Amino acid sequence: MRQSFTWLVIAVCVLGIYYPSIFSEGLSIDDQQMLQALFNTQRFDLLDLFWPSSSLYYYRPLIGLSFWGDYFLFGSQEAIVHLINILIHLANTLLLYRLLRTVVPSGKYEWPLLVAIFFGIHPLTTEPVNWISGRTDLLAGFFVLLSSVLFLENSKKRMVQDALAALCYLCGLWSKEVAIGLLPVVCFVVLQERNFSLRHHWRTIVRRVILFFAVTCFYVLMRTGGRIAQDTGILTAMQGGHGAEHFLLIDKLFSLIKAIGFYAQKILWPFPLNFAIVDINRPVAMVVGCVAIVGGLAAVIAFRRRKSLFGLVWMFCFLAPSLPVAINRMAWTPLAERYLYLPLMGLCVLLAVLLARIPKKTAAVAIMAALLFGWGIATAQRNIVWQTNLTLWQDVVEKSPDFTPGHNDYAIALIREGKKTEAQWHLARAVSLVKDKGKERVQMNYALQEESSLEQKVVRLDSILSNGDVTARTTTLQSMIRLINDTLARDPFDHGQRMVWARKLLSYEQQLAELDSNPYHTYRIGQLHQALGEKEAARTAFDQVCRTSNDYFTQPACTLAKRLAQETAGQ
């Protein structure tokens, strides 16, 4: 089979399975907030994106650049953003096919094709492909694979090609921190090429890996503009978050073993698929984790000179960066299927090398074809679940009934479908489950859906507002302002009542302006002062917007400031 035709076969399989994802909604967690933030972006600072002036929890400038490109070129249309995710995944599948052809002996190229399709339609890939914000794993995977292909195919050991591979590695780090797993993989490959004879070949080994170490150091410096000690991401990975900073070392060790066991089990048998994994079978994970650790160490010692070990090393190196997330609770779900996207590539390498050694391949091909058929059906069904927030969150609350955000977001999806009674039950369930983090958000949604008057809802929201942190207060204020504006536009109010609510809106906008520096809030403050007849205060607000902003409301603000200045001068 010609190579161009094999590419076509892979493309047909991947696009055929994933095309329904083009019509999916943006997920209410991350996706919609991220897209809204892009719409409200006033300016794009490329220098600050790559060399931040302050410490960031996530430093992924290439992802930011990617989404900004979506917005600039396509207006962040959800269908196109989803399509780009699918195309990146297709590119990764083709690059993996190229990588597999490099590690599999010549004449056995049917296995790279089948295994590449195995990866392309694997159920574990549905989460990063369907979740717009999951592009981090896709883009990191693309540059990791590209770097690996460049490095492994550099048979003449050209420095320029190694430099290109190191540059791709840096792009992977700029996409997601998990790309750092390529550094030990590269070191292993070089050592294996030299038969682990470090004493006799240390110059060659150092020459090939030095660029990757230099790139890693450069990346660490860039994360916080040179202030490494202030890196909140690294500090959280070391110390823990969400209460994990108080865990005993022995508890963290057990958590490590259980996380390894869970992922070892999940990568071999991915079901049930769940976006919000908040609970696992701990005894089983503990046993599997011990077996995986002992078996992996034994394999490294016994088969360190064999090509098949490359896939095993790959799996562990790219799984390792996700383990602190599980141990130290660095994310809202400590365990996630998307973390297996890059380790799955290592499983494919291992699988292709082992299958290529089978002398009689007819039965193996038949089994592989049956597996691909099953994988394809499972992935297609999972894509349908990801089509809407309603179906996805329904799946989440069925599989994780004690997951508070699941009930909260499922209720929001039900409300949009007009199913308010069912939504009320899930909001009440979320309120009963919530503890500290996210409490205000759930209570706010519950208050907004109560069958009560505007005054009663505002009183409830005011009580929530006084107890929340900055993020919760900002969200609550935005919801209160939206609620009042929508009610004033829909229901009849006399002039006196409208003035009372305008005064409340002014107070909330002023509070929001103190929490959020967006000049639009100052513009709204000017409008409300003008509606209340307070011309001088309105002129001051509009003049501030005119001097400090550059957005669609800037010119109207300048015009109003000039007009009000003339009116106040005439008085």
C-alpha positions, 0 to 999 in steps of 0.5 A: 500500500502506498504511503499516500494511500495509508494517510488517506485511510487514516484520515477517513477513519479519524474524520469519519468518527469525529465529524459529529464533534464539529456540531458540539456545544462549548462546554459550560466549564472553561469553554464558554468562559474562555470564548467570552474572554476572547470576545472581551479582549481589548488588546493582545500583548504577545510579549506578556503572553510569552514573558509574563510580568507576574506569576501564572498558575498555567503558563501555556502561551501557545494555547493562548496564541492558538485561541486568539488566532481562532478569534481573529480569523474565525470569530471563535465560531464553535464549529470551526474551533471544534474542527481545528481540534479534530484536525490537530488530532488527525495530524497527531495520528499521522505523525504517530504513524510516521513514528511507528514506521521508524521503530517497526522493522521494514516489511512490517508496515501494516502494523503501524497503519493499524496501530495508528488507527487504533490511536486515532479512534481510541475512546480515550481521545474523545475528551481532549478532542471534544473539549475545546479547552482540551486542545492543550493535550492535542497541541502538546502531543503534536509538537512532542511527536514532531520533535520525536520524529525529527530526533529519531530520524536524524540518522546522521546526527545533524546538529541542525535537525536536533536543534529543530527537534529541541525547538518543537519540544519548546513549543510542546512545553508552551502548549502544556507542561506534560511535554516535559516528559520528552526530556527523559525519553530523549535521554533514554533513546540516546543512552539506548543507542550507545548501549548505555555506555556512558563512560565511553560515549559521554561526549556524543550523548551530551551533544545530543541532549544538551539542547533539550536541557537548555530548552527546559531551563529557558522554559522554566525562566520564561514561566514567570519572567525569571522569578522562579521562586514565585512560580505558583504552578511549580509551588503547588505541584510541590506543596499541594492545593485544595487541602492536600498541602496538609497530607502526610507523606505516607498518604501521598505515597499511597495516593501515588501508587493508586493513581498509577494503578488507576491509569494503568488499568484505564489505559488498557480498558478505558471504560466507563468513560467519565468527564468528572472522575472523582472517585475510584476503586481504591483497593483495586487501584492499589493492587494494580499500582503495585503490580505496574510499578514492580513490573515496569522496573523489572522490564526496564532492568531485563529489556533495557536494550530492546526497542519495545522498552521505548514505548513503556518508557514513553508511557511512564514519562508522559504519565509522570507529570499528571501524577502530582495533579492526583497527589496534590489536588492541583485541578478540579478533577485530580484524575482525568482521561485527557491525561492519558492522551500522550501516554496512549502514544507510548502504548501504541509504540509498544503494541506496534513493536510487539505485533511486528514480532508475531510470525503468523499475523492472520489471527492477530490482524483479525483480533486487531480489526475486531478491536478497532471496530469496537473502539470505533463504536464506543468513540462514536457513541461518546462523541454523541454524549459530548454533543450538548451540555445537557447530555454530557452533564447527564452522563456525569451526574449518573456516573458521579452522583456526588459531584457538585459542579456536575449537578450545578451545570446539569441544572443550568443545561436543564433550565435552557431546555425549559425543564425548571422543575428537574433543574431545581432538584439538581440545584438543591442537590448541589447545595446539599453537596457543596462545602467551601469552594464553589459554594457561592456559585451554586447558591447563586444559581439556586437563588436565581431559579427560585419562584420569588420576586426580584426584590427577594432574589436580590436580597438572597444574592446580596447575602451571598455577595457578602460572603464570597471571595473575589471570583465569587463576588465578581460572578454574583455581581454580574448575575445580579446586574443581568437579572435586574436588567432583564427584569426591567426590560421584561416587566412593567415598572413606573418611573420611581421604581426604575430610578430605585433599581437604577440606583441599585445597578449603579452600586453594583456596577461600582463594586464590579469596577473595583473588582474588575478593571474592564473599562466597560463597567466605568462606561455603564456607571456613566450611563447610570449616572446620566439616567439618574440626572447626575450629569457631572458624575456621568461626564467624569466617568465617560471622560475616564473611559475616553482617556483609558480605553480603546474599544467599541464604546470608547467613541460614544463615551468621548462624544457623551463626555464632550456633550455633558461638559458643554451642558454643565458649562452652560449651566 
